[in-house]
Amino acid sequence: MKLVTRFEAATLSTPELYGLRKEAFIAFTAAPRGSQERREALVTMQTIEDELATRAPGL
């Protein structure tokens, strides 16, 4: 899983962010404990959550 930066997350649409969050979660659960891949997936999920929190909720 590629690490997603705050700037990259800001350029993605909300549906794209939800899809990427799902991919990051799957990568997190598949990676071995303590691995770099697991840490990167966790950071990516947090970055996506932070970006989604800054957006106005949909109707």
N, C-alpha and C positions, 0 to 999 in steps of 0.2 A: 504494500500500500504506500503510495506516494504521500508524503507529508503535505497537507494543504495549509497554505498561509492565510492570514486574515485578509490580505489583499486579494488573493485568488477567490476566497469565499465571497467577498463582496461583489465580485463580477458575475457570480452565478445566480440563476433564478431560484426562487424558493423551492419549486419542485425538484430542480437539480440538486439543491442542498439536501433535501430529504432522501433522494436516491443515493447520494454520496455518503450520507450518514449511515444508511443501511449497509453499503459496501464496507465502510470503516468498521462497523460493528461485527460484520462477518469476518473481516480480516483480524480483528481483535480476538475473537473467540477461537479462531483457527491457529493463531500464532502461539508458540511455546511461551510459558511463563518466563518473565524476565528478559525476553528478547527485545531487540531494537525494533522489530516489526510491530510488536505489541505496544510498545511505548508510542511509536509514531501513529498507530491507529487510534490510541487513546487521545493523544494531543489533537489529532484531526477531528475526532468527535467533539472535543471541547471547543475547538475553533468554530465548527459548524453550529454548535449550540449557541455560542456567543453571538454569531452573526444572525441567527434566527431570532434571538432575543431582541436585537436592535430594530427588527422590522416590525411594522404595524401589523396587527393580526388581520387576517382576511375576513370578509363578510360571510 
